[in-house]
Amino acid sequence: MNKKIVPVVLGGLLMIWGLTGCGTTSVAQAGASDKEEGQLTTAPNVPAPLTRSGNKTVVLHFEAKEYIGDIADGVKYNFWSFNGTVPGPMARVRVGDTVEFHLNNPASNTQQHNIDIHAVNGPGGGAAVSTVSPGESKVFTFKAQAPGLFIYHCAAGSIVDHIANGMYGLVLVEPEGGLAKVDREFYVMESEFFASDPDENGVAAFDITKGLDEHPTYVVFNGREGGLMGANVLKAKVGETVRMYFGNIGPNGISSFHIIGEIFDKVYPEGGLGGTVHTGIQTTLVPSAGATIVEFKVEVPGAYTLVDHSIFRVAKGAIGQLVVEGAENPEVYRAGK
């Protein structure tokens, strides 16, 4: 079947598959003068809750990094990333804050990059003013106007390869007064990789045909097969309340996020804060380039398995574990009578 190369309009930017780069315009400087360096953490770690009162200008420093790393046992992949990790770092700000965003593209890279932050109200979510060629840096500012959990991703060039190669992550915009205290917070992100067969050096690359056919080679949590297994499992203790910030970049598939043996006490659908909160949820849908926040109390020790319950994806890597330690709780769960 012949594939057409078509223009795609995203965020007010015209992107032509197969071309690179996009135009830039200027944005107004932020008015706030009181600045602080923003918290950035690597998955599954989450930035600490904000304890300050009032709003500030939060400075975030990102760097595009192209590198070769492990995607599965015995297989490496040519990743494109923010700050050298897939997913990229998680940031935490407060509604009403002004964000001063810095993006650097080292001269050692081969591609133009930029960033589209779904928390931005403005053309391209910032992509229109942040496109950087190798050796360049750019800055733009925006005001965080809506509380919630938001995706960010690169939107340079044809967009699809920049997303599929690993350039995405999460930004949490806390509501006024912050979120209720919990015992544990985790950052988990699901993503698809459309990988070629490894070359003679064991390195796989992006396969555009698999992407167009929507046939991922891998569907993984936190950037690689086994990203939440073995030495990388999440950990909690009996009686603790867990909050999980879960993103799904796709770039094609909708996730059916489920934890085997747990019921979500609260779900903030599509990452919204201040709106409807669902309770007693078994599985929650997370759209491509969307997110959710789930909370639950762990009452029984053991291993709880995270899956995309589009269950064949487990065979492609969409599996992880939360290991809970502590005393048995036979009133809630036991073997036998």
Secondary structure per residue as TSV (DSSP state, phi and psi in degrees):
chain	resnum	aa	ss	phi	psi
A	1	M	-	360.0	130.2
A	2	N	-	-75.6	139.3
A	3	K	-	-103.0	131.3
A	4	K	-	-88.9	141.3
A	5	I	-	-94.8	117.7
A	6	V	-	-125.9	153.2
A	7	P	E	-74.0	142.8
A	8	V	E	-128.2	129.1
A	9	V	E	-101.9	116.5
A	10	L	E	-129.4	128.1
A	11	G	T	58.0	30.0
A	12	G	T	81.0	4.9
A	13	L	E	-110.6	135.8
A	14	L	E	-88.1	118.7
A	15	M	E	-116.0	132.3
A	16	I	E	-110.3	118.9
A	17	W	T	-56.7	128.6
A	18	G	T	101.4	-13.3
A	19	L	-	-104.0	164.0
A	20	T	-	-124.5	155.9
A	21	G	-	88.8	160.5
A	22	C	-	-153.7	161.3
A	23	G	-	-70.8	163.8
A	24	T	-	-128.5	148.8
A	25	T	-	-132.3	174.2
A	26	S	-	-97.9	154.2
A	27	V	-	-127.1	158.5
A	28	A	-	-69.5	146.6
A	29	Q	-	-71.9	149.3
A	30	A	-	-66.8	147.1
A	31	G	-	-87.1	-20.4
A	32	A	-	-70.4	142.8
A	33	S	-	-107.3	-17.9
A	34	D	-	-87.7	108.0
A	35	K	E	-108.3	152.3
A	36	E	E	-142.8	148.1
A	37	E	E	-73.5	128.0
A	38	G	-	-72.9	149.9
A	39	Q	-	-76.6	135.1
A	40	L	E	-133.2	130.7
A	41	T	E	-130.1	155.7
A	42	T	-	-95.9	135.0
A	43	A	T	-55.3	139.5
A	44	P	T	-91.9	14.1
A	45	N	-	-77.9	149.3
A	46	V	-	-121.0	137.8
A	47	P	-	-57.5	146.8
A	48	A	-	-64.2	148.8
A	49	P	-	-56.3	145.6
A	50	L	-	-77.2	133.6
A	51	T	-	-110.2	-6.9
A	52	R	-	-74.3	161.0
A	53	S	-	-105.5	152.9
A	54	G	S	77.7	174.9
A	55	N	-	-104.2	155.3
A	56	K	-	-138.8	170.5
A	57	T	E	-89.8	117.4
A	58	V	E	-100.0	123.9
A	59	V	E	-97.3	123.0
A	60	L	E	-116.7	129.3
A	61	H	E	-111.8	115.7
A	62	F	E	-117.0	150.3
A	63	E	E	-133.9	130.1
A	64	A	E	-73.1	134.5
A	65	K	E	-138.7	123.3
A	66	E	E	-99.9	126.9
A	67	Y	E	-154.4	164.6
A	68	I	E	-104.3	127.0
A	69	G	E	-146.3	176.8
A	70	D	E	-77.8	132.2
A	71	I	E	-111.5	-24.5
A	72	A	E	-157.0	166.8
A	73	D	T	-58.5	121.4
A	74	G	T	80.6	2.1
A	75	V	E	-128.6	130.0
A	76	K	E	-108.4	162.7
A	77	Y	E	-138.7	148.7
A	78	N	E	-86.8	86.3
A	79	F	E	-79.6	149.0
A	80	W	E	-114.8	139.0
A	81	S	E	-149.0	170.2
A	82	F	E	-105.6	124.0
A	83	N	T	63.1	20.4
A	84	G	T	80.4	14.2
A	85	T	B	-133.7	152.6
A	86	V	S	-126.3	117.0
A	87	P	S	-68.5	170.8
A	88	G	-	-71.3	-179.2
A	89	P	-	-65.3	153.1
A	90	M	E	-95.9	136.3
A	91	A	E	-115.0	154.3
A	92	R	E	-136.0	121.3
A	93	V	E	-132.5	-179.8
A	94	R	E	-115.7	143.6
A	95	V	T	-57.1	135.0
A	96	G	T	96.0	-16.6
A	97	D	-	-66.3	151.6
A	98	T	E	-98.0	131.6
A	99	V	E	-106.4	124.2
A	100	E	E	-101.7	108.2
A	101	F	E	-104.7	125.2
A	102	H	E	-111.2	129.4
A	103	L	E	-125.3	123.3
A	104	N	E	-112.9	138.1
A	105	N	E	-121.7	101.2
A	106	P	-	-58.7	151.9
A	107	A	T	-63.7	-19.9
A	108	S	T	-75.1	-13.7
A	109	N	-	-75.5	164.9
A	110	T	-	-107.8	-13.4
A	111	Q	S	-121.7	153.9
A	112	Q	-	-71.1	149.0
A	113	H	B	-140.8	162.0
A	114	N	-	-157.0	-166.9
A	115	I	-	-145.0	135.6
A	116	D	E	-112.3	109.9
A	117	I	E	-102.1	119.8
A	118	H	T	-68.7	-8.1
A	119	A	T	-85.0	-1.9
A	120	V	-	-92.0	135.6
A	121	N	-	-101.2	102.4
A	122	G	S	166.3	159.9
A	123	P	G	-53.0	127.0
A	124	G	G	68.4	9.8
A	125	G	G	61.7	24.4
A	126	G	G	107.3	-18.4
A	127	A	H	-62.9	-30.6
A	128	A	H	-66.1	-20.3
A	129	V	H	-122.9	6.5
A	130	S	H	-119.1	6.3
A	131	T	-	-65.5	123.6
A	132	V	B	-126.1	131.1
A	133	S	-	-81.7	162.4
A	134	P	T	-52.5	131.0
A	135	G	T	92.8	-1.8
A	136	E	E	-110.2	160.3
A	137	S	E	-136.0	149.9
A	138	K	E	-142.6	159.3
A	139	V	E	-132.7	139.6
A	140	F	E	-142.9	162.0
A	141	T	E	-125.4	151.6
A	142	F	E	-150.9	157.6
A	143	K	E	-99.3	130.2
A	144	A	-	-78.6	101.4
A	145	Q	-	-96.7	-18.4
A	146	A	S	-129.1	131.0
A	147	P	-	-73.3	146.6
A	148	G	E	156.2	-179.8
A	149	L	E	-106.6	119.6
A	150	F	E	-122.3	142.3
A	151	I	E	-77.9	147.5
A	152	Y	E	-128.3	154.5
A	153	H	E	-160.8	162.2
A	154	C	-	-75.4	142.7
A	155	A	-	-130.8	26.5
A	156	A	-	-80.4	162.5
A	157	G	T	56.8	-130.8
A	158	S	T	-83.4	0.6
A	159	I	S	71.5	-50.1
A	160	V	H	-60.0	-41.2
A	161	D	H	-71.9	-34.7
A	162	H	H	-66.3	-39.5
A	163	I	H	-70.8	-49.9
A	164	A	H	-63.5	-23.7
A	165	N	T	-88.6	-3.5
A	166	G	T	122.4	11.8
A	167	M	-	-97.2	86.3
A	168	Y	E	-166.1	167.6
A	169	G	E	176.9	-163.9
A	170	L	E	-127.3	145.1
A	171	V	E	-124.1	125.2
A	172	L	E	-97.6	124.8
A	173	V	E	-105.9	103.5
A	174	E	E	-65.8	147.4
A	175	P	-	-72.6	169.3
A	176	E	T	-57.6	132.5
A	177	G	T	85.3	-4.6
A	178	G	-	76.9	-168.1
A	179	L	-	-105.5	158.5
A	180	A	-	-60.4	146.1
A	181	K	-	-69.0	137.8
A	182	V	-	-131.4	170.7
A	183	D	S	-83.6	-35.0
A	184	R	E	-138.1	142.1
A	185	E	E	-129.7	138.1
A	186	F	E	-132.7	149.6
A	187	Y	E	-112.5	114.4
A	188	V	E	-129.8	135.0
A	189	M	E	-134.7	132.8
A	190	E	E	-98.4	141.7
A	191	S	E	-154.1	154.0
A	192	E	E	-103.2	143.5
A	193	F	E	-124.6	133.7
A	194	F	-	-109.4	89.9
A	195	A	B	-104.0	140.0
A	196	S	-	-73.6	172.8
A	197	D	-	-65.2	142.2
A	198	P	-	-60.2	146.5
A	199	D	-	-80.0	-169.3
A	200	E	T	-65.2	-16.5
A	201	N	T	-97.4	6.4
A	202	G	S	78.1	19.3
A	203	V	E	-108.7	124.8
A	204	A	E	-95.1	156.1
A	205	A	-	-129.8	170.3
A	206	F	B	-65.0	133.3
A	207	D	-	-113.0	103.7
A	208	I	H	-62.4	-33.2
A	209	T	H	-64.7	-42.8
A	210	K	H	-62.0	-37.5
A	211	G	H	-65.1	-44.8
A	212	L	H	-64.6	-35.0
A	213	D	H	-80.9	-8.1
A	214	E	T	59.3	45.3
A	215	H	-	-119.1	83.9
A	216	P	-	-68.7	144.2
A	217	T	S	-75.6	-40.5
A	218	Y	E	-130.3	143.6
A	219	V	E	-127.7	114.6
A	220	V	E	-133.9	162.8
A	221	F	E	-104.3	133.2
A	222	N	T	55.1	43.0
A	223	G	T	91.3	-8.8
A	224	R	S	-162.4	158.9
A	225	E	T	-61.1	129.5
A	226	G	T	79.4	16.0
A	227	G	T	-63.6	-20.4
A	228	L	B	-128.6	32.6
A	229	M	S	-123.9	167.4
A	230	G	G	60.1	-124.6
A	231	A	G	-70.4	-9.7
A	232	N	G	-102.8	9.3
A	233	V	-	-62.8	152.3
A	234	L	E	-78.9	152.1
A	235	K	E	-133.4	143.2
A	236	A	E	-151.1	175.8
A	237	K	E	-123.1	150.6
A	238	V	T	-53.0	134.9
A	239	G	T	93.2	-10.0
A	240	E	-	-84.2	151.4
A	241	T	E	-99.4	129.4
A	242	V	E	-110.7	134.4
A	243	R	E	-116.5	128.4
A	244	M	E	-118.5	125.9
A	245	Y	E	-96.3	108.6
A	246	F	E	-116.0	122.8
A	247	G	E	-114.9	151.6
A	248	N	E	-131.6	107.8
A	249	I	E	-79.6	-18.0
A	250	G	E	79.4	-117.3
A	251	P	S	-80.9	-1.7
A	252	N	S	-116.4	-48.1
A	253	G	-	-79.6	146.7
A	254	I	-	-87.1	134.2
A	255	S	E	-91.8	140.2
A	256	S	E	-107.5	81.5
A	257	F	E	-76.1	129.4
A	258	H	E	-147.9	145.1
A	259	I	E	-117.2	116.6
A	260	I	E	-69.2	120.9
A	261	G	T	95.6	5.4
A	262	E	-	-131.1	153.4
A	263	I	-	-119.2	132.0
A	264	F	E	-72.8	117.1
A	265	D	E	-66.1	-38.3
A	266	K	E	-137.7	140.2
A	267	V	E	-130.5	127.1
A	268	Y	E	-98.3	93.8
A	269	P	G	-60.4	136.5
A	270	E	G	55.6	24.6
A	271	G	G	78.1	7.8
A	272	G	B	-75.7	140.4
A	273	L	S	-121.9	131.2
A	274	G	S	102.2	-0.9
A	275	G	S	-115.6	-142.9
A	276	T	-	-67.3	136.4
A	277	V	-	-118.1	124.4
A	278	H	E	-90.6	146.7
A	279	T	E	-126.2	151.1
A	280	G	E	63.9	48.7
A	281	I	E	-104.4	133.9
A	282	Q	S	-87.4	-44.3
A	283	T	E	-143.0	136.1
A	284	T	E	-124.2	138.6
A	285	L	E	-82.9	135.6
A	286	V	E	-127.7	113.5
A	287	P	-	-68.9	163.1
A	288	S	T	-59.2	133.1
A	289	A	T	61.3	37.0
A	290	G	E	-131.7	178.6
A	291	A	E	-149.7	167.6
A	292	T	E	-147.7	161.1
A	293	I	E	-122.3	126.9
A	294	V	E	-122.8	147.0
A	295	E	E	-132.3	142.2
A	296	F	E	-160.1	154.2
A	297	K	E	-101.9	132.2
A	298	V	-	-93.6	123.0
A	299	E	-	-114.5	-12.5
A	300	V	S	-134.2	135.3
A	301	P	-	-70.1	158.8
A	302	G	E	135.7	-173.6
A	303	A	E	-100.8	125.7
A	304	Y	E	-111.8	128.4
A	305	T	E	-99.0	124.7
A	306	L	E	-87.2	131.7
A	307	V	E	-142.4	158.3
A	308	D	E	-89.2	114.4
A	309	H	S	-77.8	7.6
A	310	S	S	-73.9	83.1
A	311	I	G	-66.6	-24.0
A	312	F	G	-65.6	-18.0
A	313	R	G	-69.4	-20.9
A	314	V	G	-57.8	-40.0
A	315	A	G	-66.6	-17.8
A	316	K	G	-98.0	2.0
A	317	G	T	120.7	-4.5
A	318	A	-	-81.2	70.3
A	319	I	E	-151.0	142.5
A	320	G	E	-154.8	178.1
A	321	Q	E	-138.6	143.4
A	322	L	E	-111.0	116.1
A	323	V	E	-100.6	122.3
A	324	V	E	-109.2	126.3
A	325	E	E	-108.1	150.5
A	326	G	S	144.0	-173.6
A	327	A	-	-72.7	148.6
A	328	E	-	-62.3	155.1
A	329	N	-	-133.5	76.2
A	330	P	T	-63.9	-18.7
A	331	E	T	-69.4	-25.8
A	332	V	T	-97.0	-38.2
A	333	Y	-	-159.6	130.3
A	334	R	-	-158.0	157.4
A	335	A	S	-82.3	141.4
A	336	G	-	78.3	-165.6
A	337	K	-	-80.1	360.0
